[in-house]
Amino acid sequence: MAIATITRKLLSAFTHYRTQRRFYEDPRFHDPHLLKDIGLRWEQGQLVSIHGVEEPSQRNQRHQAETRDAYEKCPHCGSRLA
């Protein structure tokens, strides 16, 4: 009888642990304000970044354009250099 009680309590504890863990890991159950603090939001059933994801090639092109502008303009007055 004691073994059955212990087994039942262990099974109950394990079931509770798995349920809580699944609840914690699944972002569908998180509060929208918490997701916003993390930088995420729900959009058409998918979790997406608020700030968007930038491809490395786009980031590289933007950096090249900024670098080129830095060499073509005077750092003090902002006028174009010839």
PDB file with SEQRES, HELIX, SHEET and CRYST1 records, atoms N, CA, C and O in Angstrom:
SEQRES   1 A   82  MET ALA ILE ALA THR ILE THR ARG LYS LEU LEU SER ALA          
SEQRES   2 A   82  PHE THR HIS TYR ARG THR GLN ARG ARG PHE TYR GLU ASP          
SEQRES   3 A   82  PRO ARG PHE HIS ASP PRO HIS LEU LEU LYS ASP ILE GLY          
SEQRES   4 A   82  LEU ARG TRP GLU GLN GLY GLN LEU VAL SER ILE HIS GLY          
SEQRES   5 A   82  VAL GLU GLU PRO SER GLN ARG ASN GLN ARG HIS GLN ALA          
SEQRES   6 A   82  GLU THR ARG ASP ALA TYR GLU LYS CYS PRO HIS CYS GLY          
SEQRES   7 A   82  SER ARG LEU ALA                                              
HELIX    1 AA1 ALA A    2  GLU A   25  1                                  24    
HELIX    2 AA2 PRO A   27  PHE A   29  5                                   3    
HELIX    3 AA3 PRO A   32  ILE A   38  1                                   7    
HELIX    4 AA4 PRO A   56  GLU A   72  1                                  17    
SHEET    1 AA1 2 LEU A  40  GLU A  43  0                                        
SHEET    2 AA1 2 GLN A  46  SER A  49 -1                                        
CRYST1    1.000    1.000    1.000  90.00  90.00  90.00 P 1           1          
ATOM      1  N   MET A   1       0.819  -1.187   0.000  1.00  0.00           N  
ATOM      2  CA  MET A   1       0.000   0.000   0.000  1.00  0.00           C  
ATOM      3  C   MET A   1       0.866   1.255   0.000  1.00  0.00           C  
ATOM      4  O   MET A   1       0.550   2.219  -0.697  1.00  0.00           O  
ATOM      5  N   ALA A   2       1.936   1.260   0.757  1.00  0.00           N  
ATOM      6  CA  ALA A   2       2.803   2.432   0.840  1.00  0.00           C  
ATOM      7  C   ALA A   2       3.518   2.672  -0.482  1.00  0.00           C  
ATOM      8  O   ALA A   2       3.719   3.817  -0.886  1.00  0.00           O  
ATOM      9  N   ILE A   3       3.904   1.589  -1.154  1.00  0.00           N  
ATOM     10  CA  ILE A   3       4.595   1.729  -2.439  1.00  0.00           C  
ATOM     11  C   ILE A   3       3.647   2.344  -3.474  1.00  0.00           C  
ATOM     12  O   ILE A   3       4.074   3.170  -4.281  1.00  0.00           O  
ATOM     13  N   ALA A   4       2.385   1.960  -3.461  1.00  0.00           N  
ATOM     14  CA  ALA A   4       1.411   2.513  -4.400  1.00  0.00           C  
ATOM     15  C   ALA A   4       1.208   4.002  -4.141  1.00  0.00           C  
ATOM     16  O   ALA A   4       1.069   4.773  -5.091  1.00  0.00           O  
ATOM     17  N   THR A   5       1.187   4.420  -2.891  1.00  0.00           N  
ATOM     18  CA  THR A   5       1.013   5.828  -2.535  1.00  0.00           C  
ATOM     19  C   THR A   5       2.225   6.641  -2.987  1.00  0.00           C  
ATOM     20  O   THR A   5       2.081   7.723  -3.555  1.00  0.00           O  
ATOM     21  N   ILE A   6       3.394   6.120  -2.733  1.00  0.00           N  
ATOM     22  CA  ILE A   6       4.622   6.813  -3.141  1.00  0.00           C  
ATOM     23  C   ILE A   6       4.687   6.922  -4.665  1.00  0.00           C  
ATOM     24  O   ILE A   6       5.034   7.973  -5.204  1.00  0.00           O  
ATOM     25  N   THR A   7       4.358   5.846  -5.344  1.00  0.00           N  
ATOM     26  CA  THR A   7       4.371   5.852  -6.809  1.00  0.00           C  
ATOM     27  C   THR A   7       3.368   6.863  -7.351  1.00  0.00           C  
ATOM     28  O   THR A   7       3.675   7.594  -8.293  1.00  0.00           O  
ATOM     29  N   ARG A   8       2.193   6.913  -6.775  1.00  0.00           N  
ATOM     30  CA  ARG A   8       1.165   7.849  -7.212  1.00  0.00           C  
ATOM     31  C   ARG A   8       1.613   9.297  -6.985  1.00  0.00           C  
ATOM     32  O   ARG A   8       1.400  10.158  -7.838  1.00  0.00           O  
ATOM     33  N   LYS A   9       2.235   9.557  -5.831  1.00  0.00           N  
ATOM     34  CA  LYS A   9       2.720  10.915  -5.539  1.00  0.00           C  
ATOM     35  C   LYS A   9       3.857  11.308  -6.490  1.00  0.00           C  
ATOM     36  O   LYS A   9       3.918  12.449  -6.949  1.00  0.00           O  
ATOM     37  N   LEU A  10       4.750  10.370  -6.781  1.00  0.00           N  
ATOM     38  CA  LEU A  10       5.838  10.660  -7.715  1.00  0.00           C  
ATOM     39  C   LEU A  10       5.293  10.940  -9.115  1.00  0.00           C  
ATOM     40  O   LEU A  10       5.742  11.870  -9.785  1.00  0.00           O  
ATOM     41  N   LEU A  11       4.339  10.145  -9.548  1.00  0.00           N  
ATOM     42  CA  LEU A  11       3.741  10.359 -10.862  1.00  0.00           C  
ATOM     43  C   LEU A  11       3.026  11.704 -10.917  1.00  0.00           C  
ATOM     44  O   LEU A  11       3.112  12.421 -11.915  1.00  0.00           O  
ATOM     45  N   SER A  12       2.331  12.036  -9.860  1.00  0.00           N  
ATOM     46  CA  SER A  12       1.639  13.320  -9.798  1.00  0.00           C  
ATOM     47  C   SER A  12       2.635  14.479  -9.835  1.00  0.00           C  
ATOM     48  O   SER A  12       2.419  15.462 -10.544  1.00  0.00           O  
ATOM     49  N   ALA A  13       3.714  14.366  -9.082  1.00  0.00           N  
ATOM     50  CA  ALA A  13       4.744  15.414  -9.056  1.00  0.00           C  
ATOM     51  C   ALA A  13       5.405  15.558 -10.421  1.00  0.00           C  
ATOM     52  O   ALA A  13       5.643  16.674 -10.883  1.00  0.00           O  
ATOM     53  N   PHE A  14       5.700  14.442 -11.062  1.00  0.00           N  
ATOM     54  CA  PHE A  14       6.328  14.496 -12.380  1.00  0.00           C  
ATOM     55  C   PHE A  14       5.383  15.122 -13.409  1.00  0.00           C  
ATOM     56  O   PHE A  14       5.811  15.926 -14.237  1.00  0.00           O  
ATOM     57  N   THR A  15       4.108  14.758 -13.358  1.00  0.00           N  
ATOM     58  CA  THR A  15       3.123  15.330 -14.276  1.00  0.00           C  
ATOM     59  C   THR A  15       3.002  16.832 -14.071  1.00  0.00           C  
ATOM     60  O   THR A  15       2.945  17.594 -15.036  1.00  0.00           O  
ATOM     61  N   HIS A  16       2.963  17.252 -12.820  1.00  0.00           N  
ATOM     62  CA  HIS A  16       2.888  18.685 -12.504  1.00  0.00           C  
ATOM     63  C   HIS A  16       4.139  19.414 -13.004  1.00  0.00           C  
ATOM     64  O   HIS A  16       4.044  20.510 -13.557  1.00  0.00           O  
ATOM     65  N   TYR A  17       5.298  18.807 -12.808  1.00  0.00           N  
ATOM     66  CA  TYR A  17       6.560  19.402 -13.263  1.00  0.00           C  
ATOM     67  C   TYR A  17       6.552  19.586 -14.779  1.00  0.00           C  
ATOM     68  O   TYR A  17       6.909  20.656 -15.271  1.00  0.00           O  
ATOM     69  N   ARG A  18       6.151  18.556 -15.523  1.00  0.00           N  
ATOM     70  CA  ARG A  18       6.130  18.637 -16.991  1.00  0.00           C  
ATOM     71  C   ARG A  18       5.129  19.687 -17.480  1.00  0.00           C  
ATOM     72  O   ARG A  18       5.404  20.416 -18.432  1.00  0.00           O  
ATOM     73  N   THR A  19       3.973  19.759 -16.826  1.00  0.00           N  
ATOM     74  CA  THR A  19       2.967  20.744 -17.214  1.00  0.00           C  
ATOM     75  C   THR A  19       3.498  22.152 -17.007  1.00  0.00           C  
ATOM     76  O   THR A  19       3.365  23.003 -17.887  1.00  0.00           O  
ATOM     77  N   GLN A  20       4.094  22.402 -15.862  1.00  0.00           N  
ATOM     78  CA  GLN A  20       4.642  23.733 -15.574  1.00  0.00           C  
ATOM     79  C   GLN A  20       5.791  24.074 -16.516  1.00  0.00           C  
ATOM     80  O   GLN A  20       5.907  25.216 -16.960  1.00  0.00           O  
ATOM     81  N   ARG A  21       6.626  23.112 -16.819  1.00  0.00           N  
ATOM     82  CA  ARG A  21       7.760  23.344 -17.718  1.00  0.00           C  
ATOM     83  C   ARG A  21       7.273  23.677 -19.123  1.00  0.00           C  
ATOM     84  O   ARG A  21       7.794  24.588 -19.766  1.00  0.00           O  
ATOM     85  N   ARG A  22       6.275  22.939 -19.594  1.00  0.00           N  
ATOM     86  CA  ARG A  22       5.704  23.198 -20.914  1.00  0.00           C  
ATOM     87  C   ARG A  22       5.069  24.592 -20.948  1.00  0.00           C  
ATOM     88  O   ARG A  22       5.191  25.310 -21.941  1.00  0.00           O  
ATOM     89  N   PHE A  23       4.395  24.968 -19.865  1.00  0.00           N  
ATOM     90  CA  PHE A  23       3.777  26.289 -19.762  1.00  0.00           C  
ATOM     91  C   PHE A  23       4.843  27.380 -19.825  1.00  0.00           C  
ATOM     92  O   PHE A  23       4.645  28.411 -20.468  1.00  0.00           O  
ATOM     93  N   TYR A  24       5.959  27.155 -19.166  1.00  0.00           N  
ATOM     94  CA  TYR A  24       7.043  28.138 -19.130  1.00  0.00           C  
ATOM     95  C   TYR A  24       7.727  28.261 -20.493  1.00  0.00           C  
ATOM     96  O   TYR A  24       8.077  29.366 -20.907  1.00  0.00           O  
ATOM     97  N   GLU A  25       7.919  27.143 -21.196  1.00  0.00           N  
ATOM     98  CA  GLU A  25       8.648  27.150 -22.458  1.00  0.00           C  
ATOM     99  C   GLU A  25       7.816  27.633 -23.635  1.00  0.00           C  
ATOM    100  O   GLU A  25       8.377  28.143 -24.605  1.00  0.00           O  
ATOM    101  N   ASP A  26       6.511  27.490 -23.583  1.00  0.00           N  
ATOM    102  CA  ASP A  26       5.673  27.826 -24.729  1.00  0.00           C  
ATOM    103  C   ASP A  26       5.343  29.319 -24.705  1.00  0.00           C  
ATOM    104  O   ASP A  26       4.654  29.769 -23.790  1.00  0.00           O  
ATOM    105  N   PRO A  27       5.813  30.103 -25.684  1.00  0.00           N  
ATOM    106  CA  PRO A  27       5.577  31.547 -25.670  1.00  0.00           C  
ATOM    107  C   PRO A  27       4.117  31.928 -25.881  1.00  0.00           C  
ATOM    108  O   PRO A  27       3.740  33.071 -25.620  1.00  0.00           O  
ATOM    109  N   ARG A  28       3.284  30.995 -26.349  1.00  0.00           N  
ATOM    110  CA  ARG A  28       1.863  31.331 -26.518  1.00  0.00           C  
ATOM    111  C   ARG A  28       1.214  31.660 -25.183  1.00  0.00           C  
ATOM    112  O   ARG A  28       0.224  32.391 -25.139  1.00  0.00           O  
ATOM    113  N   PHE A  29       1.755  31.136 -24.106  1.00  0.00           N  
ATOM    114  CA  PHE A  29       1.162  31.352 -22.798  1.00  0.00           C  
ATOM    115  C   PHE A  29       1.709  32.592 -22.102  1.00  0.00           C  
ATOM    116  O   PHE A  29       1.226  32.953 -21.029  1.00  0.00           O  
ATOM    117  N   HIS A  30       2.702  33.249 -22.687  1.00  0.00           N  
ATOM    118  CA  HIS A  30       3.287  34.429 -22.044  1.00  0.00           C  
ATOM    119  C   HIS A  30       2.412  35.660 -22.270  1.00  0.00           C  
ATOM    120  O   HIS A  30       1.699  35.763 -23.267  1.00  0.00           O  
ATOM    121  N   ASP A  31       2.484  36.563 -21.345  1.00  0.00           N  
ATOM    122  CA  ASP A  31       1.754  37.812 -21.399  1.00  0.00           C  
ATOM    123  C   ASP A  31       2.278  38.678 -22.553  1.00  0.00           C  
ATOM    124  O   ASP A  31       3.491  38.738 -22.754  1.00  0.00           O  
ATOM    125  N   PRO A  32       1.408  39.347 -23.312  1.00  0.00           N  
ATOM    126  CA  PRO A  32       1.876  40.204 -24.411  1.00  0.00           C  
ATOM    127  C   PRO A  32       2.837  41.302 -23.950  1.00  0.00           C  
ATOM    128  O   PRO A  32       3.733  41.695 -24.696  1.00  0.00           O  
ATOM    129  N   HIS A  33       2.652  41.793 -22.731  1.00  0.00           N  
ATOM    130  CA  HIS A  33       3.562  42.826 -22.221  1.00  0.00           C  
ATOM    131  C   HIS A  33       4.958  42.259 -21.978  1.00  0.00           C  
ATOM    132  O   HIS A  33       5.958  42.937 -22.216  1.00  0.00           O  
ATOM    133  N   LEU A  34       5.022  41.031 -21.510  1.00  0.00           N  
ATOM    134  CA  LEU A  34       6.311  40.377 -21.310  1.00  0.00           C  
ATOM    135  C   LEU A  34       7.003  40.161 -22.651  1.00  0.00           C  
ATOM    136  O   LEU A  34       8.204  40.399 -22.779  1.00  0.00           O  
ATOM    137  N   LEU A  35       6.248  39.711 -23.650  1.00  0.00           N  
ATOM    138  CA  LEU A  35       6.822  39.520 -24.980  1.00  0.00           C  
ATOM    139  C   LEU A  35       7.336  40.847 -25.544  1.00  0.00           C  
ATOM    140  O   LEU A  35       8.383  40.884 -26.190  1.00  0.00           O  
ATOM    141  N   LYS A  36       6.602  41.928 -25.301  1.00  0.00           N  
ATOM    142  CA  LYS A  36       7.027  43.239 -25.787  1.00  0.00           C  
ATOM    143  C   LYS A  36       8.332  43.659 -25.118  1.00  0.00           C  
ATOM    144  O   LYS A  36       9.208  44.232 -25.765  1.00  0.00           O  
ATOM    145  N   ASP A  37       8.462  43.375 -23.826  1.00  0.00           N  
ATOM    146  CA  ASP A  37       9.705  43.688 -23.113  1.00  0.00           C  
ATOM    147  C   ASP A  37      10.882  42.912 -23.693  1.00  0.00           C  
ATOM    148  O   ASP A  37      12.005  43.417 -23.730  1.00  0.00           O  
ATOM    149  N   ILE A  38      10.631  41.701 -24.140  1.00  0.00           N  
ATOM    150  CA  ILE A  38      11.674  40.870 -24.737  1.00  0.00           C  
ATOM    151  C   ILE A  38      11.995  41.356 -26.151  1.00  0.00           C  
ATOM    152  O   ILE A  38      13.096  41.126 -26.653  1.00  0.00           O  
ATOM    153  N   GLY A  39      11.025  42.037 -26.799  1.00  0.00           N  
ATOM    154  CA  GLY A  39      11.221  42.510 -28.158  1.00  0.00           C  
ATOM    155  C   GLY A  39      10.530  41.635 -29.183  1.00  0.00           C  
ATOM    156  O   GLY A  39      10.948  41.576 -30.340  1.00  0.00           O  
ATOM    157  N   LEU A  40       9.465  40.949 -28.760  1.00  0.00           N  
ATOM    158  CA  LEU A  40       8.736  40.054 -29.656  1.00  0.00           C  
ATOM    159  C   LEU A  40       7.262  40.433 -29.695  1.00  0.00           C  
ATOM    160  O   LEU A  40       6.773  41.133 -28.808  1.00  0.00           O  
ATOM    161  N   ARG A  41       6.556  39.970 -30.722  1.00  0.00           N  
ATOM    162  CA  ARG A  41       5.105  40.154 -30.811  1.00  0.00           C  
ATOM    163  C   ARG A  41       4.519  39.032 -31.662  1.00  0.00           C  
ATOM    164  O   ARG A  41       5.226  38.374 -32.425  1.00  0.00           O  
ATOM    165  N   TRP A  42       3.205  38.828 -31.513  1.00  0.00           N  
ATOM    166  CA  TRP A  42       2.499  37.831 -32.323  1.00  0.00           C  
ATOM    167  C   TRP A  42       2.001  38.515 -33.572  1.00  0.00           C  
ATOM    168  O   TRP A  42       1.378  39.574 -33.499  1.00  0.00           O  
ATOM    169  N   GLU A  43       2.274  37.913 -34.728  1.00  0.00           N  
ATOM    170  CA  GLU A  43       1.792  38.444 -35.997  1.00  0.00           C  
ATOM    171  C   GLU A  43       1.322  37.278 -36.854  1.00  0.00           C  
ATOM    172  O   GLU A  43       2.126  36.447 -37.276  1.00  0.00           O  
ATOM    173  N   GLN A  44       0.036  37.216 -37.106  1.00  0.00           N  
ATOM    174  CA  GLN A  44      -0.579  36.161 -37.901  1.00  0.00           C  
ATOM    175  C   GLN A  44      -0.193  34.763 -37.407  1.00  0.00           C  
ATOM    176  O   GLN A  44       0.124  33.877 -38.200  1.00  0.00           O  
ATOM    177  N   GLY A  45      -0.226  34.589 -36.107  1.00  0.00           N  
ATOM    178  CA  GLY A  45       0.045  33.289 -35.519  1.00  0.00           C  
ATOM    179  C   GLY A  45       1.516  32.926 -35.406  1.00  0.00           C  
ATOM    180  O   GLY A  45       1.845  31.801 -35.029  1.00  0.00           O  
ATOM    181  N   GLN A  46       2.407  33.860 -35.725  1.00  0.00           N  
ATOM    182  CA  GLN A  46       3.838  33.587 -35.599  1.00  0.00           C  
ATOM    183  C   GLN A  46       4.477  34.631 -34.698  1.00  0.00           C  
ATOM    184  O   GLN A  46       4.059  35.788 -34.666  1.00  0.00           O  
ATOM    185  N   LEU A  47       5.479  34.206 -33.978  1.00  0.00           N  
ATOM    186  CA  LEU A  47       6.220  35.084 -33.100  1.00  0.00           C  
ATOM    187  C   LEU A  47       7.314  35.775 -33.907  1.00  0.00           C  
ATOM    188  O   LEU A  47       8.187  35.110 -34.464  1.00  0.00           O  
ATOM    189  N   VAL A  48       7.273  37.111 -33.973  1.00  0.00           N  
ATOM    190  CA  VAL A  48       8.245  37.860 -34.765  1.00  0.00           C  
ATOM    191  C   VAL A  48       8.888  38.942 -33.907  1.00  0.00           C  
ATOM    192  O   VAL A  48       8.347  39.341 -32.876  1.00  0.00           O  
ATOM    193  N   SER A  49      10.038  39.404 -34.347  1.00  0.00           N  
ATOM    194  CA  SER A  49      10.749  40.459 -33.638  1.00  0.00           C  
ATOM    195  C   SER A  49      10.074  41.799 -33.902  1.00  0.00           C  
ATOM    196  O   SER A  49       9.608  42.056 -35.011  1.00  0.00           O  
ATOM    197  N   ILE A  50      10.023  42.644 -32.891  1.00  0.00           N  
ATOM    198  CA  ILE A  50       9.448  43.978 -33.046  1.00  0.00           C  
ATOM    199  C   ILE A  50      10.326  44.815 -33.968  1.00  0.00           C  
ATOM    200  O   ILE A  50       9.823  45.592 -34.780  1.00  0.00           O  
ATOM    201  N   HIS A  51      11.616  44.656 -33.840  1.00  0.00           N  
ATOM    202  CA  HIS A  51      12.565  45.484 -34.576  1.00  0.00           C  
ATOM    203  C   HIS A  51      12.863  44.948 -35.964  1.00  0.00           C  
ATOM    204  O   HIS A  51      13.542  45.615 -36.746  1.00  0.00           O  
ATOM    205  N   GLY A  52      12.382  43.782 -36.283  1.00  0.00           N  
ATOM    206  CA  GLY A  52      12.645  43.191 -37.589  1.00  0.00           C  
ATOM    207  C   GLY A  52      14.018  42.555 -37.623  1.00  0.00           C  
ATOM    208  O   GLY A  52      14.885  42.850 -36.801  1.00  0.00           O  
ATOM    209  N   VAL A  53      14.191  41.690 -38.579  1.00  0.00           N  
ATOM    210  CA  VAL A  53      15.467  41.003 -38.725  1.00  0.00           C  
ATOM    211  C   VAL A  53      16.124  41.524 -39.987  1.00  0.00           C  
ATOM    212  O   VAL A  53      15.502  41.568 -41.048  1.00  0.00           O  
ATOM    213  N   GLU A  54      17.360  41.913 -39.873  1.00  0.00           N  
ATOM    214  CA  GLU A  54      18.083  42.469 -41.001  1.00  0.00           C  
ATOM    215  C   GLU A  54      19.039  41.433 -41.552  1.00  0.00           C  
ATOM    216  O   GLU A  54      19.804  40.825 -40.804  1.00  0.00           O  
ATOM    217  N   GLU A  55      18.998  41.234 -42.843  1.00  0.00           N  
ATOM    218  CA  GLU A  55      19.907  40.287 -43.472  1.00  0.00           C  
ATOM    219  C   GLU A  55      21.330  40.839 -43.424  1.00  0.00           C  
ATOM    220  O   GLU A  55      21.519  42.053 -43.499  1.00  0.00           O  
ATOM    221  N   PRO A  56      22.329  39.972 -43.300  1.00  0.00           N  
ATOM    222  CA  PRO A  56      23.714  40.443 -43.258  1.00  0.00           C  
ATOM    223  C   PRO A  56      24.107  41.242 -44.501  1.00  0.00           C  
ATOM    224  O   PRO A  56      24.883  42.192 -44.397  1.00  0.00           O  
ATOM    225  N   SER A  57      23.584  40.875 -45.674  1.00  0.00           N  
ATOM    226  CA  SER A  57      23.947  41.611 -46.885  1.00  0.00           C  
ATOM    227  C   SER A  57      23.394  43.035 -46.832  1.00  0.00           C  
ATOM    228  O   SER A  57      24.065  43.971 -47.268  1.00  0.00           O  
ATOM    229  N   GLN A  58      22.178  43.211 -46.302  1.00  0.00           N  
ATOM    230  CA  GLN A  58      21.605  44.551 -46.181  1.00  0.00           C  
ATOM    231  C   GLN A  58      22.408  45.386 -45.192  1.00  0.00           C  
ATOM    232  O   GLN A  58      22.654  46.569 -45.425  1.00  0.00           O  
ATOM    233  N   ARG A  59      22.810  44.772 -44.099  1.00  0.00           N  
ATOM    234  CA  ARG A  59      23.597  45.476 -43.091  1.00  0.00           C  
ATOM    235  C   ARG A  59      24.936  45.910 -43.682  1.00  0.00           C  
ATOM    236  O   ARG A  59      25.401  47.020 -43.424  1.00  0.00           O  
ATOM    237  N   ASN A  60      25.553  45.035 -44.473  1.00  0.00           N  
ATOM    238  CA  ASN A  60      26.835  45.329 -45.089  1.00  0.00           C  
ATOM    239  C   ASN A  60      26.690  46.462 -46.106  1.00  0.00           C  
ATOM    240  O   ASN A  60      27.542  47.349 -46.162  1.00  0.00           O  
ATOM    241  N   GLN A  61      25.624  46.445 -46.911  1.00  0.00           N  
ATOM    242  CA  GLN A  61      25.394  47.505 -47.893  1.00  0.00           C  
ATOM    243  C   GLN A  61      25.170  48.839 -47.206  1.00  0.00           C  
ATOM    244  O   GLN A  61      25.682  49.861 -47.661  1.00  0.00           O  
ATOM    245  N   ARG A  62      24.410  48.847 -46.112  1.00  0.00           N  
ATOM    246  CA  ARG A  62      24.165  50.089 -45.386  1.00  0.00           C  
ATOM    247  C   ARG A  62      25.462  50.624 -44.799  1.00  0.00           C  
ATOM    248  O   ARG A  62      25.706  51.830 -44.827  1.00  0.00           O  
ATOM    249  N   HIS A  63      26.299  49.731 -44.265  1.00  0.00           N  
ATOM    250  CA  HIS A  63      27.580  50.147 -43.695  1.00  0.00           C  
ATOM    251  C   HIS A  63      28.469  50.749 -44.780  1.00  0.00           C  
ATOM    252  O   HIS A  63      29.128  51.761 -44.544  1.00  0.00           O  
ATOM    253  N   GLN A  64      28.495  50.137 -45.970  1.00  0.00           N  
ATOM    254  CA  GLN A  64      29.299  50.676 -47.065  1.00  0.00           C  
ATOM    255  C   GLN A  64      28.805  52.050 -47.478  1.00  0.00           C  
ATOM    256  O   GLN A  64      29.611  52.940 -47.749  1.00  0.00           O  
ATOM    257  N   ALA A  65      27.496  52.237 -47.531  1.00  0.00           N  
ATOM    258  CA  ALA A  65      26.944  53.539 -47.907  1.00  0.00           C  
ATOM    259  C   ALA A  65      27.296  54.598 -46.866  1.00  0.00           C  
ATOM    260  O   ALA A  65      27.644  55.724 -47.222  1.00  0.00           O  
ATOM    261  N   GLU A  66      27.208  54.245 -45.575  1.00  0.00           N  
ATOM    262  CA  GLU A  66      27.557  55.200 -44.520  1.00  0.00           C  
ATOM    263  C   GLU A  66      29.035  55.546 -44.569  1.00  0.00           C  
ATOM    264  O   GLU A  66      29.411  56.700 -44.364  1.00  0.00           O  
ATOM    265  N   THR A  67      29.876  54.552 -44.839  1.00  0.00           N  
ATOM    266  CA  THR A  67      31.313  54.786 -44.916  1.00  0.00           C  
ATOM    267  C   THR A  67      31.637  55.687 -46.106  1.00  0.00           C  
ATOM    268  O   THR A  67      32.456  56.599 -45.998  1.00  0.00           O  
ATOM    269  N   ARG A  68      30.989  55.424 -47.240  1.00  0.00           N  
ATOM    270  CA  ARG A  68      31.216  56.229 -48.431  1.00  0.00           C  
ATOM    271  C   ARG A  68      30.794  57.679 -48.172  1.00  0.00           C  
ATOM    272  O   ARG A  68      31.500  58.610 -48.559  1.00  0.00           O  
ATOM    273  N   ASP A  69      29.632  57.871 -47.513  1.00  0.00           N  
ATOM    274  CA  ASP A  69      29.172  59.220 -47.190  1.00  0.00           C  
ATOM    275  C   ASP A  69      30.138  59.921 -46.250  1.00  0.00           C  
ATOM    276  O   ASP A  69      30.333  61.132 -46.354  1.00  0.00           O  
ATOM    277  N   ALA A  70      30.736  59.182 -45.346  1.00  0.00           N  
ATOM    278  CA  ALA A  70      31.673  59.784 -44.398  1.00  0.00           C  
ATOM    279  C   ALA A  70      32.902  60.334 -45.112  1.00  0.00           C  
ATOM    280  O   ALA A  70      33.454  61.351 -44.690  1.00  0.00           O  
ATOM    281  N   TYR A  71      33.337  59.683 -46.180  1.00  0.00           N  
ATOM    282  CA  TYR A  71      34.512  60.157 -46.911  1.00  0.00           C  
ATOM    283  C   TYR A  71      34.167  61.248 -47.923  1.00  0.00           C  
ATOM    284  O   TYR A  71      35.054  61.984 -48.355  1.00  0.00           O  
ATOM    285  N   GLU A  72      32.910  61.364 -48.303  1.00  0.00           N  
ATOM    286  CA  GLU A  72      32.515  62.364 -49.291  1.00  0.00           C  
ATOM    287  C   GLU A  72      32.055  63.664 -48.659  1.00  0.00           C  
ATOM    288  O   GLU A  72      31.845  64.645 -49.372  1.00  0.00           O  
ATOM    289  N   LYS A  73      31.893  63.705 -47.343  1.00  0.00           N  
ATOM    290  CA  LYS A  73      31.424  64.911 -46.668  1.00  0.00           C  
ATOM    291  C   LYS A  73      32.440  65.360 -45.625  1.00  0.00           C  
ATOM    292  O   LYS A  73      33.152  64.550 -45.030  1.00  0.00           O  
ATOM    293  N   CYS A  74      32.486  66.664 -45.424  1.00  0.00           N  
ATOM    294  CA  CYS A  74      33.356  67.226 -44.399  1.00  0.00           C  
ATOM    295  C   CYS A  74      32.785  66.881 -43.032  1.00  0.00           C  
ATOM    296  O   CYS A  74      31.600  67.112 -42.790  1.00  0.00           O  
ATOM    297  N   PRO A  75      33.597  66.334 -42.129  1.00  0.00           N  
ATOM    298  CA  PRO A  75      33.070  65.963 -40.810  1.00  0.00           C  
ATOM    299  C   PRO A  75      32.662  67.162 -39.952  1.00  0.00           C  
ATOM    300  O   PRO A  75      31.892  67.011 -39.003  1.00  0.00           O  
ATOM    301  N   HIS A  76      33.173  68.352 -40.280  1.00  0.00           N  
ATOM    302  CA  HIS A  76      32.872  69.528 -39.453  1.00  0.00           C  
ATOM    303  C   HIS A  76      31.631  70.279 -39.925  1.00  0.00           C  
ATOM    304  O   HIS A  76      30.746  70.593 -39.129  1.00  0.00           O  
ATOM    305  N   CYS A  77      31.572  70.566 -41.239  1.00  0.00           N  
ATOM    306  CA  CYS A  77      30.448  71.372 -41.737  1.00  0.00           C  
ATOM    307  C   CYS A  77      29.425  70.567 -42.519  1.00  0.00           C  
ATOM    308  O   CYS A  77      28.303  71.035 -42.709  1.00  0.00           O  
ATOM    309  N   GLY A  78      29.775  69.364 -42.982  1.00  0.00           N  
ATOM    310  CA  GLY A  78      28.845  68.511 -43.703  1.00  0.00           C  
ATOM    311  C   GLY A  78      28.762  68.794 -45.190  1.00  0.00           C  
ATOM    312  O   GLY A  78      27.946  68.188 -45.884  1.00  0.00           O  
ATOM    313  N   SER A  79      29.598  69.713 -45.704  1.00  0.00           N  
ATOM    314  CA  SER A  79      29.548  69.996 -47.145  1.00  0.00           C  
ATOM    315  C   SER A  79      30.276  68.900 -47.909  1.00  0.00           C  
ATOM    316  O   SER A  79      31.172  68.246 -47.377  1.00  0.00           O  
ATOM    317  N   ARG A  80      29.872  68.705 -49.185  1.00  0.00           N  
ATOM    318  CA  ARG A  80      30.479  67.668 -50.015  1.00  0.00           C  
ATOM    319  C   ARG A  80      31.918  68.037 -50.365  1.00  0.00           C  
ATOM    320  O   ARG A  80      32.229  69.192 -50.653  1.00  0.00           O  
ATOM    321  N   LEU A  81      32.771  67.042 -50.335  1.00  0.00           N  
ATOM    322  CA  LEU A  81      34.163  67.231 -50.734  1.00  0.00           C  
ATOM    323  C   LEU A  81      34.291  66.902 -52.218  1.00  0.00           C  
ATOM    324  O   LEU A  81      33.649  65.984 -52.726  1.00  0.00           O  
ATOM    325  N   ALA A  82      35.126  67.664 -52.891  1.00  0.00           N  
ATOM    326  CA  ALA A  82      35.281  67.428 -54.335  1.00  0.00           C  
ATOM    327  C   ALA A  82      36.435  66.513 -54.625  1.00  0.00           C  
ATOM    328  O   ALA A  82      36.706  66.211 -55.787  1.00  0.00           O  
TER     329      ALA A  82                                                      
END                                                                             
